[in-house]
Amino acid sequence: MTGHAPVIFMFTDRRETMKSILEQFYYGNITPCETTVTDNRFQKIVSDIDSIESEMLEQYPEIRKLLDQYRDKNDRLAGMEIENAFSKGFRLGALFMIDVFKETV
């Protein structure tokens, strides 16, 4: 994964904002699936997991294949969860935008 800086647009014309965001997305400049987490709490947990796995393999080297299979399945599941959360968040954001732009009576 490679980290990308957040894309921030500030326009006065809504049509220009949409055009620019869509263009940025089309040209691959907005790639939420390739962002990295830099939060220290996240990094600490990853480090803890690595230490635990190393200790497990040191004490029980015969579980390496099983642990690799577990990690593979867990990584796939985590990716599916992240994709699902992104889709739900995007839909919710779109519903907010629809509500914001409804004409009030």
N, C-alpha and C positions, 0 to 999 in steps of 0.2 A: 504494500500500500504506500502511496505517496501522499504527503500532506498538501493541501491547497489552502490558500488564504480565502476567507469568506468573500463572496462577491456582494458588493453593496452598490446599489444604484440610487441616485437622488435626482429625480426629475420633477418638473412641475406639470408636465403633460402626461396623463395616464397612458395614452396611446404610445408615446415614446418609450415609456417604461416597459410595457408589454413587448414591444418590438425588440427592444434591446435585450430583455431577459430571454425571449425566445431565440434571438440570434446567438446570444452567449451559450444557451443550451444546445442549439443546433451545432455550433462549432466546437462543442466539447469543453467549453470553459467552465461549465457548472457540472461537477461530477460528485454528487453527495456520497456515492458508494465508495469513493476513493479517499475520503477524509480520514485523518488519524486523530485519535484521542490523545490529548496532551495533558489532561488532568492528572495531577500528582497522585490522587487517590486511586485512579485507574492503574497507573504505572506500578503503584505499590502492590496492588492485588495481583497483577500479572507477575511481578517479581516473586511474590509469596507462592503462587501456583507453580512457577518454575522450580523454586526451592523444594517444595513438597514432592513434585514429580522426580526431581533428582534424588531426593532421599529415598523415595519408594523404589526407584530403579537400583539404587545402591544396595538396599536391603533385599530386594526381590528381583534380580535381573531377569528371571524367567517370565515376568509379566510384561516385558517390553512390547511384544507383538499385540497383546491384549490392550495395553495402554494406548498404543498407536491407533488401534481401531476405535477405541473410545474417543480419543481426541478428534479423529476424523469425523465421526458421527456428531460429536458435540459442536465442532466447528460448522458443520453443515446446518445443524439446527439453529445455531446462533445467527448464521447468515439469513436463514429463512425468517427468523423472528425480527431481525433488523429490517429486512425488506418489507415485511408486513407492517411494522410500525411506521416506516417511511410512507407507505401507501396510505395508511389510515390518517396520518398526519397531513399528507398532501390533500386528501379528500376533505378533511375537516377544515383546512385552510381555505379550500375552494368554497365550501359552504359558508364560511365566514364572509368571504368576498362577495358571494351572491347576496347575502343578507345586507352587507354594507351598501351595495349598489342598488338595492331595491328602492323604488320610488315610494316615498311616504305619502300617505293621503292626508 
